[in-house]
Amino acid sequence: LTVFGSVAFAADVSLTTVDKTPPAELAAPIVSKLQPKALQLVDGDKILFEFWLASEVVLKAKPESATKTLDAIKPVALLGALLVPGDRRDYRDDELYPGAYTMRFALQPQDGNHLGTAEYPYFAVLVPAKTDTALEGFPTEKSLNKASSRDTSTDHPVIISLRPFSGSSGDLPKLNQPAPDHRSLVVKVPGMIADKREVSELVFEIVYYGKGKK
């Protein structure tokens, strides 16, 4: 059961936060909206993944509650960036190739083809850095999914499962086990409705280990 790697590292992963410039492959407009710290998931002396969270996530509305944070995020909003050092698998257990990716928010399509595949409908869609170069580059989720799936072997977007967080946040970021056979990174990022200056605190989970049902 894997998202980004093998069963062997699931229980031994540690989290490190370091000051580090985002990958050079990312376009300048994307980098300008990222925090200057990398969240590294480490297995022994091996870095498995590096995340750079957005400095501000665009919202469509103010979150109704802490557990409904993800419902408030605007579709295709930039969530951050991810560096994948080696071959991994995504939440569908599809290939995730090494490289730098942007992470954008999307909802699982309600078309009848995805029933029972995931507990929650929230996902980060991964787009290769060379393909995602403008903050407003994707007007719709359809165009986002097309860009993510362009270089895949399955013609399906590359995805990471996101989950609402209902526990005590305490010091974040941190690692968590939200469900059997799942491991996650709990993060906190600022959220803001376009053209407004009221900031909301967004807390949610990025699933780095586990997989959905096809």
C-alpha positions as CSV (number, residue, x, y, z in Angstrom):
1,L,0.0,0.0,0.0
2,T,1.9,3.0,-1.2
3,V,1.5,6.6,-2.3
4,F,5.1,7.7,-2.7
5,G,7.2,4.7,-2.0
6,S,7.4,1.3,-0.3
7,V,6.0,-0.2,2.9
8,A,9.5,-0.4,4.4
9,F,9.7,3.4,5.0
10,A,6.2,4.1,6.2
11,A,6.8,3.7,10.0
12,D,10.3,5.1,10.0
13,V,9.8,8.4,8.2
14,S,10.7,11.6,10.1
15,L,9.9,15.2,9.3
16,T,12.5,18.0,9.0
17,T,11.9,21.7,8.3
18,V,14.8,23.5,6.6
19,D,15.4,26.8,5.0
20,K,15.8,25.9,1.3
21,T,15.2,27.6,-2.0
22,P,12.5,25.9,-4.1
23,P,13.6,23.8,-7.1
24,A,15.1,25.7,-10.0
25,E,12.8,24.0,-12.4
26,L,9.8,25.9,-11.0
27,A,8.8,29.1,-12.8
28,A,9.4,32.5,-11.1
29,P,5.7,33.3,-10.6
30,I,5.2,30.0,-8.8
31,V,8.3,30.4,-6.6
32,S,7.1,33.9,-5.6
33,K,4.0,32.3,-3.9
34,L,5.9,29.6,-2.0
35,Q,7.3,29.7,1.5
36,P,11.1,29.7,1.8
37,K,11.1,26.5,4.0
38,A,11.1,22.9,2.8
39,L,9.3,20.2,4.6
40,Q,11.5,17.1,4.2
41,L,10.2,13.6,4.7
42,V,13.3,11.6,5.6
43,D,14.0,7.8,5.9
44,G,17.3,7.4,7.7
45,D,19.7,9.6,5.7
46,K,17.5,9.5,2.5
47,I,15.2,12.3,1.6
48,L,12.0,10.8,0.2
49,F,10.1,14.0,-0.7
50,E,10.4,17.8,-0.2
51,F,7.3,20.0,0.1
52,W,7.2,23.8,-0.2
53,L,3.8,25.1,0.9
54,A,2.1,28.1,-0.6
55,S,2.5,31.4,1.3
56,E,-1.2,32.0,0.8
57,V,-3.9,29.7,-0.6
58,V,-6.8,31.3,-2.5
59,L,-10.2,30.6,-1.0
60,K,-13.6,30.8,-2.5
61,A,-15.2,31.4,0.9
62,K,-14.2,31.6,4.5
63,P,-14.1,28.2,6.1
64,E,-17.2,27.3,8.1
65,S,-15.2,25.4,10.6
66,A,-11.8,23.9,11.1
67,T,-12.9,20.5,9.8
68,K,-14.3,22.1,6.6
69,T,-11.1,23.9,5.6
70,L,-10.8,22.0,2.4
71,D,-14.4,22.9,1.3
72,A,-13.3,26.6,1.2
73,I,-10.4,26.3,-1.1
74,K,-10.8,27.5,-4.6
75,P,-10.4,24.8,-7.3
76,V,-7.0,24.9,-9.1
77,A,-5.6,27.1,-6.3
78,L,-1.8,26.6,-5.8
79,L,-1.2,24.6,-2.6
80,G,2.6,24.4,-3.0
81,A,5.3,22.5,-4.8
82,L,6.8,19.0,-4.4
83,L,10.2,17.6,-5.3
84,V,10.3,13.8,-5.9
85,P,13.9,12.5,-5.8
86,G,13.2,9.0,-7.0
87,D,10.5,6.8,-8.6
88,R,7.3,6.7,-6.5
89,R,3.6,5.9,-6.8
90,D,0.6,8.2,-6.4
91,Y,-2.7,7.7,-4.6
92,R,-4.0,5.5,-7.4
93,D,-0.8,3.5,-7.3
94,D,0.2,5.0,-10.7
95,E,3.7,5.9,-11.5
96,L,5.1,9.2,-10.1
97,Y,8.3,10.1,-11.9
98,P,11.2,11.9,-10.3
99,G,11.1,15.7,-10.7
100,A,9.6,18.9,-9.5
101,Y,5.8,19.4,-9.5
102,T,3.3,22.1,-8.5
103,M,0.4,21.0,-6.3
104,R,-3.0,22.4,-7.1
105,F,-6.3,21.8,-5.4
106,A,-9.1,19.8,-7.1
107,L,-12.2,17.9,-6.1
108,Q,-12.9,14.4,-7.2
109,P,-15.3,14.4,-10.2
110,Q,-18.9,13.5,-9.2
111,D,-19.5,11.6,-12.4
112,G,-20.2,8.1,-11.0
113,N,-16.8,6.7,-12.1
114,H,-15.1,7.4,-8.8
115,L,-17.5,6.0,-6.2
116,G,-15.8,4.4,-3.3
117,T,-12.3,5.1,-4.5
118,A,-11.4,7.5,-1.6
119,E,-12.8,8.4,1.8
120,Y,-12.6,12.2,0.9
121,P,-13.0,14.0,-2.4
122,Y,-10.1,16.4,-1.9
123,F,-6.9,16.0,-3.9
124,A,-3.7,17.8,-4.8
125,V,-3.1,17.4,-8.5
126,L,0.6,17.3,-9.4
127,V,1.7,19.1,-12.5
128,P,5.3,18.9,-13.9
129,A,7.1,22.2,-13.2
130,K,7.8,22.8,-16.9
131,T,4.0,22.6,-17.6
132,D,2.8,24.9,-14.8
133,T,4.4,28.3,-15.2
134,A,1.7,30.8,-14.5
135,L,-0.3,31.4,-11.3
136,E,-3.6,31.6,-13.3
137,G,-2.5,29.0,-15.9
138,F,-5.5,26.7,-15.4
139,P,-9.0,28.2,-15.8
140,T,-10.7,25.0,-14.9
141,E,-10.2,21.7,-13.2
142,K,-10.5,20.0,-16.6
143,S,-7.5,21.9,-18.0
144,L,-5.6,21.2,-14.8
145,N,-6.3,17.4,-15.0
146,K,-5.3,17.4,-18.7
147,A,-1.9,19.1,-17.9
148,S,-1.2,16.6,-15.1
149,S,-2.1,13.5,-17.2
150,R,-0.2,14.6,-20.3
151,D,3.0,12.6,-19.7
152,T,1.6,9.7,-17.7
153,S,1.2,6.1,-18.7
154,T,-2.4,6.0,-17.7
155,D,-3.8,9.3,-19.0
156,H,-5.0,10.0,-15.5
157,P,-3.9,13.0,-13.4
158,V,-1.2,12.3,-10.8
159,I,-2.8,12.9,-7.4
160,I,-2.2,13.1,-3.7
161,S,-5.1,12.6,-1.3
162,L,-5.9,15.4,1.1
163,R,-7.9,15.0,4.3
164,P,-9.6,17.3,6.8
165,F,-7.8,17.4,10.2
166,S,-10.0,17.0,13.3
167,G,-7.3,16.5,16.0
168,S,-5.5,19.0,18.2
169,S,-3.3,21.0,15.9
170,G,-0.6,21.9,18.5
171,D,2.8,22.4,16.8
172,L,2.6,22.1,13.1
173,P,3.7,20.7,10.7
174,K,3.7,17.1,12.1
175,L,3.2,13.5,11.0
176,N,0.0,11.6,11.6
177,Q,-1.8,8.3,11.0
178,P,-5.3,9.4,10.0
179,A,-6.6,5.9,9.0
180,P,-5.4,2.3,8.8
181,D,-2.6,1.9,6.2
182,H,-2.3,5.7,5.8
183,R,0.3,8.2,6.9
184,S,0.0,11.9,6.5
185,L,1.7,15.3,6.9
186,V,-0.4,17.7,8.8
187,V,0.2,21.3,7.6
188,K,-1.0,24.8,8.4
189,V,-1.1,27.5,5.7
190,P,-2.7,30.9,5.4
191,G,-5.8,31.2,3.2
192,M,-7.3,34.3,1.8
193,I,-10.3,35.2,-0.4
194,A,-9.2,37.1,-3.5
195,D,-9.2,40.9,-3.1
196,K,-9.8,40.6,0.7
197,R,-7.2,40.9,3.4
198,E,-8.9,38.7,6.0
199,V,-6.6,35.7,6.6
200,S,-8.0,32.3,7.6
201,E,-5.8,29.5,9.0
202,L,-6.0,26.3,7.0
203,V,-5.1,23.0,8.6
204,F,-5.3,19.8,6.6
205,E,-3.5,16.5,5.9
206,I,-1.4,15.6,2.9
207,V,-1.4,11.8,2.6
208,Y,2.1,10.6,1.7
209,Y,1.5,6.8,2.4
210,G,-1.6,4.8,1.5
211,K,-3.7,4.3,-1.6
212,G,-7.2,4.5,-2.8
213,K,-9.4,1.9,-4.5
214,K,-9.6,1.8,-8.2
